[in-house]
């Protein structure tokens, strides 16, 4: 990639020409002015290496306010397939393999294109000021895809990442969130959610606010939802905005819709409160049935006894 070259040689020549017949005190003044001009020019050149907001597509907010950062010391050592959310559709990560080892995390991101030569875990301005040795170059895998192996500070946290465009020869600022949504529960050293017992819920019927994430964003569910607690377990009634869902999957188990409902209505177990519980639902609205991944967030602070 191109390097930023300081124009010291040019300004040194100017100093010689301007001060050849002058007095010694004039040389100091001209030299100072030339140095200041050189520094100003270098800053301007550095700024040109970072894409402006006008040169980038409008960013997407990738951080959910409900999320709490997860660090390496909260996870068991191992390798896990995870999702990475990107603030830019132009920086598309199609798959990611997370490695947790000895209290540190790294990830191999497989890109959906080949337009970037380097990434830097920081902002574009920081990348320009950094050493070339701090840049992370792409590695081509067996399928011809570009991959970047990057350190991961935390999961479920917005992290700055600058990507150097091969075509534009500029750094583009991105925000990434390495998501815990796909992590299996046994990857965590301690449970990351609250249970019926944690909340001290007695057997009975309650309502609770529930948030749906995932899919195209067109589907929705009724909130608050009804939950029935019995023998330390909670079962929620999920009512979809569409009648086209023919089953749901929760923790590897299939659940069919209730009979006689105009919309797709399911009774599913609540595996935990106050975390994004992974589920999937199969829709028949397309030309062929398609299983879509979602998460449900049951907010324990909103639980109320059901009043008829």
C-alpha positions as CSV (number, residue, x, y, z in Angstrom):
1,X,0.0,0.0,0.0
2,X,1.1,3.6,-0.5
3,X,3.0,5.2,2.3
4,X,2.7,8.8,3.4
5,X,6.0,10.6,2.4
6,X,6.9,13.7,4.4
7,X,7.9,16.5,2.0
8,X,11.0,17.4,4.1
9,X,13.4,17.4,1.2
10,X,11.3,19.9,-0.8
11,X,11.1,22.3,2.1
12,X,14.7,21.9,3.0
13,X,15.6,23.1,-0.5
14,X,13.2,26.1,-0.1
15,X,15.0,27.0,3.1
16,X,18.4,27.0,1.4
17,X,17.1,29.2,-1.5
18,X,15.3,31.6,0.8
19,X,18.1,32.0,3.3
20,X,21.3,31.8,1.2
21,X,21.9,35.6,1.5
22,X,20.0,36.3,4.7
23,X,21.1,36.8,8.3
24,X,21.3,34.0,10.7
25,X,18.3,35.1,12.7
26,X,16.2,35.0,9.5
27,X,17.2,31.4,8.9
28,X,15.7,30.3,12.2
29,X,12.4,32.0,11.4
30,X,12.1,30.6,7.9
31,X,13.1,27.1,9.1
32,X,10.4,27.2,11.8
33,X,7.8,28.3,9.2
34,X,8.9,25.5,6.8
35,X,8.6,22.9,9.6
36,X,5.1,24.0,10.5
37,X,4.1,23.9,6.9
38,X,5.5,20.4,6.5
39,X,3.6,19.2,9.6
40,X,0.4,20.7,8.3
41,X,0.8,19.1,4.9
42,X,1.4,15.7,6.5
43,X,-1.8,15.9,8.6
44,X,-3.8,16.8,5.5
45,X,-2.3,13.9,3.6
46,X,-3.1,11.5,6.5
47,X,-6.7,12.7,6.5
48,X,-7.0,11.9,2.8
49,X,-6.2,8.3,3.6
50,X,-9.4,7.9,5.6
51,X,-12.8,7.8,3.9
52,X,-15.1,10.6,4.9
53,X,-18.8,10.0,5.8
54,X,-19.8,11.2,2.4
55,X,-17.8,8.4,0.8
56,X,-19.5,5.7,2.9
57,X,-22.9,4.2,2.9
58,X,-25.0,5.1,6.0
59,X,-23.9,2.9,8.9
60,X,-26.2,0.5,10.6
61,X,-26.4,0.5,14.4
62,X,-25.3,-3.0,15.3
63,X,-25.3,-2.9,19.1
64,X,-28.4,-3.9,21.1
65,X,-28.9,-1.9,24.3
66,X,-29.9,-5.1,26.1
67,X,-26.4,-6.7,25.5
68,X,-23.7,-7.0,28.2
69,X,-20.1,-7.6,27.0
70,X,-18.8,-11.1,27.4
71,X,-15.1,-11.5,27.9
72,X,-12.8,-14.5,27.4
73,X,-12.6,-15.3,31.1
74,X,-16.3,-16.0,31.1
75,X,-16.0,-18.7,28.4
76,X,-14.6,-22.2,28.2
77,X,-11.6,-22.7,25.9
78,X,-12.6,-24.0,22.5
79,X,-13.6,-23.1,19.0
80,X,-17.1,-21.8,18.2
81,X,-19.0,-20.7,15.1
82,X,-20.4,-17.2,15.7
83,X,-22.1,-14.4,13.8
84,X,-20.4,-11.0,13.4
85,X,-22.6,-7.9,12.8
86,X,-21.1,-5.2,10.7
87,X,-22.2,-1.5,10.6
88,X,-21.6,-1.6,6.8
89,X,-23.1,-3.8,4.1
90,X,-19.9,-3.3,2.2
91,X,-18.0,-5.1,4.8
92,X,-19.9,-8.4,4.7
93,X,-18.7,-11.2,7.0
94,X,-20.3,-14.5,5.8
95,X,-18.9,-16.7,8.5
96,X,-16.7,-16.5,11.6
97,X,-14.8,-19.0,13.7
98,X,-14.0,-17.9,17.3
99,X,-11.1,-19.4,19.3
100,X,-11.0,-19.0,23.1
101,X,-7.7,-20.0,24.6
102,X,-5.9,-19.1,27.8
103,X,-8.0,-16.1,28.6
104,X,-7.8,-14.6,25.1
105,X,-10.1,-14.6,22.0
106,X,-9.4,-14.4,18.3
107,X,-11.6,-14.9,15.3
108,X,-11.2,-15.9,11.7
109,X,-13.6,-13.8,9.6
110,X,-14.5,-15.0,6.2
111,X,-15.5,-12.2,3.9
112,X,-18.2,-12.0,1.3
113,X,-15.8,-10.2,-1.1
114,X,-12.2,-9.5,-1.9
115,X,-12.1,-5.7,-1.9
116,X,-10.0,-5.2,1.3
117,X,-6.3,-5.7,1.6
118,X,-5.9,-5.1,5.4
119,X,-7.9,-4.5,8.5
120,X,-6.8,-2.7,11.7
121,X,-8.5,-3.1,15.0
122,X,-9.1,0.6,15.7
123,X,-10.2,3.7,13.8
124,X,-9.0,4.7,10.4
125,X,-7.1,7.7,11.8
126,X,-5.4,5.3,14.3
127,X,-4.6,3.0,11.4
128,X,-2.9,5.8,9.4
129,X,-0.7,6.6,12.4
130,X,0.1,3.0,13.2
131,X,3.0,0.9,12.0
132,X,2.6,-1.4,8.9
133,X,3.3,-4.3,11.2
134,X,0.0,-3.6,13.1
135,X,-2.0,-4.1,9.9
136,X,-3.7,-7.5,9.5
137,X,-3.5,-8.7,5.9
138,X,-6.0,-11.0,4.3
139,X,-5.3,-14.7,3.8
140,X,-6.9,-16.6,1.0
141,X,-8.5,-19.9,2.0
142,X,-9.0,-23.1,-0.1
143,X,-12.2,-21.7,-1.5
144,X,-10.5,-18.5,-2.8
145,X,-12.3,-16.5,-0.1
146,X,-10.4,-13.7,1.8
147,X,-10.1,-14.2,5.6
148,X,-8.8,-12.0,8.4
149,X,-7.7,-13.4,11.7
150,X,-8.3,-10.7,14.3
151,X,-8.1,-10.3,18.1
152,X,-11.4,-10.0,19.9
153,X,-11.6,-7.8,22.9
154,X,-15.2,-9.0,23.9
155,X,-18.3,-10.4,22.5
156,X,-21.6,-8.5,22.4
157,X,-19.7,-5.2,22.3
158,X,-19.2,-2.7,19.5
159,X,-15.6,-2.8,18.4
160,X,-13.9,-0.3,16.0
161,X,-12.3,-1.9,12.9
162,X,-10.8,0.0,9.9
163,X,-10.6,-1.8,6.5
164,X,-8.2,-0.7,3.8
165,X,-9.9,-0.7,0.3
166,X,-7.9,-2.1,-2.5
167,X,-9.7,0.0,-5.1
168,X,-9.9,3.3,-3.2
169,X,-6.7,3.0,-1.3
170,X,-8.3,4.4,1.8
171,X,-9.3,3.2,5.3
172,X,-13.0,2.8,5.9
173,X,-14.3,2.9,9.5
174,X,-16.6,0.0,10.6
175,X,-18.1,-1.1,13.8
176,X,-18.3,-4.9,14.5
177,X,-20.2,-6.9,17.1
178,X,-19.0,-10.5,17.7
179,X,-22.3,-12.0,18.8
180,X,-23.0,-14.6,21.4
181,X,-26.3,-15.6,19.8
182,X,-25.0,-18.8,18.3
183,X,-22.8,-19.8,21.3
184,X,-24.0,-23.0,23.0
185,X,-24.9,-22.6,26.6
186,X,-22.2,-25.0,27.7
187,X,-19.6,-22.6,26.3
188,X,-20.2,-20.3,29.3
189,X,-18.5,-21.0,32.6
190,X,-21.6,-19.7,34.4
191,X,-25.2,-19.4,33.3
192,X,-25.8,-16.1,31.5
193,X,-29.6,-15.9,32.2
194,X,-32.1,-16.0,35.1
195,X,-34.3,-19.0,35.7
196,X,-37.7,-19.4,37.3
197,X,-35.9,-20.3,40.6
198,X,-33.6,-17.3,40.4
199,X,-36.6,-15.1,40.1
200,X,-38.5,-16.9,42.9
201,X,-41.6,-17.3,40.7
202,X,-44.4,-19.4,42.2
203,X,-46.6,-21.6,40.1
204,X,-49.1,-19.6,38.2
205,X,-49.8,-17.5,35.1
206,X,-47.9,-14.3,34.4
207,X,-47.3,-11.8,31.6
208,X,-43.9,-10.6,30.4
209,X,-42.6,-8.3,27.8
210,X,-40.8,-10.1,25.0
211,X,-38.6,-8.8,22.2
212,X,-38.1,-10.5,18.8
213,X,-34.9,-10.1,16.8
214,X,-33.7,-11.6,13.6
215,X,-35.1,-12.5,10.2
216,X,-36.0,-9.7,7.8
217,X,-37.6,-7.6,10.4
218,X,-41.1,-7.9,8.8
219,X,-42.4,-10.4,11.3
220,X,-43.4,-9.6,14.8
221,X,-44.9,-11.2,17.9
222,X,-47.4,-10.1,20.5
223,X,-46.0,-8.5,23.7
224,X,-46.5,-8.9,26.5
225,X,-46.7,-12.6,26.2
226,X,-48.4,-15.0,28.6
227,X,-46.3,-17.5,30.6
228,X,-47.3,-20.3,32.8
229,X,-45.0,-21.4,35.6
230,X,-45.2,-24.9,37.0
231,X,-42.7,-27.1,38.8
232,X,-39.9,-24.6,38.2
233,X,-40.4,-24.4,34.5
234,X,-41.9,-21.6,32.4
235,X,-43.9,-22.0,29.1
236,X,-44.7,-19.0,27.0
237,X,-47.5,-18.5,24.5
238,X,-45.9,-16.9,21.4
239,X,-48.4,-15.3,18.9
240,X,-46.9,-14.3,15.5
241,X,-48.2,-11.6,13.3
242,X,-48.3,-14.1,10.4
243,X,-50.2,-17.4,10.0
244,X,-47.4,-18.8,7.8
245,X,-45.3,-20.4,10.5
246,X,-45.7,-24.2,10.7
247,X,-43.3,-25.1,13.5
248,X,-40.7,-23.6,15.9
249,X,-37.4,-25.0,17.1
250,X,-36.2,-24.4,20.7
251,X,-33.1,-26.1,22.1
252,X,-33.3,-28.8,19.4
253,X,-37.0,-29.6,20.0
254,X,-39.8,-29.0,17.4
255,X,-43.0,-27.3,18.5
256,X,-46.2,-27.3,16.3
257,X,-48.7,-24.4,16.3
258,X,-51.9,-24.6,18.4
259,X,-55.0,-25.7,16.6
260,X,-57.9,-23.3,15.8
261,X,-55.8,-20.0,15.9
262,X,-56.0,-17.4,13.1
263,X,-52.3,-16.6,13.5
264,X,-49.4,-18.9,14.2
265,X,-49.5,-19.5,17.9
266,X,-47.0,-21.7,19.8
267,X,-46.4,-22.8,23.4
268,X,-42.7,-23.0,23.9
269,X,-40.4,-23.4,27.0
270,X,-38.6,-20.3,28.3
271,X,-35.0,-21.5,28.7
272,X,-34.0,-18.3,30.5
273,X,-34.9,-14.7,31.2
274,X,-32.9,-11.5,30.5
275,X,-30.9,-12.9,27.6
276,X,-31.4,-13.4,23.8
277,X,-32.9,-16.9,23.7
278,X,-32.2,-18.5,20.3
279,X,-35.1,-20.0,18.5
280,X,-36.1,-20.7,14.9
281,X,-39.4,-20.7,13.0
282,X,-40.2,-22.3,9.7
283,X,-42.3,-20.1,7.3
284,X,-44.3,-21.3,4.4
285,X,-44.8,-17.8,3.0
286,X,-42.1,-18.3,0.4
287,X,-42.1,-20.6,-2.7
288,X,-40.5,-23.3,-0.5
289,X,-40.6,-23.6,3.3
290,X,-37.7,-21.7,5.0
291,X,-36.4,-22.0,8.6
292,X,-35.4,-18.6,10.0
293,X,-33.3,-17.9,13.0
294,X,-34.6,-15.5,15.7
295,X,-33.9,-14.6,19.3
296,X,-36.5,-13.9,22.0
297,X,-35.7,-11.6,25.0
298,X,-38.0,-12.2,28.0
299,X,-37.5,-9.2,30.3
300,X,-37.8,-10.3,33.9
301,X,-38.3,-6.8,35.2
302,X,-41.7,-6.7,33.4
303,X,-43.1,-9.9,34.9
304,X,-46.6,-9.4,36.4
305,X,-49.2,-11.8,37.7
306,X,-51.9,-12.4,35.1
307,X,-55.1,-10.6,36.0
308,X,-58.3,-11.8,34.3
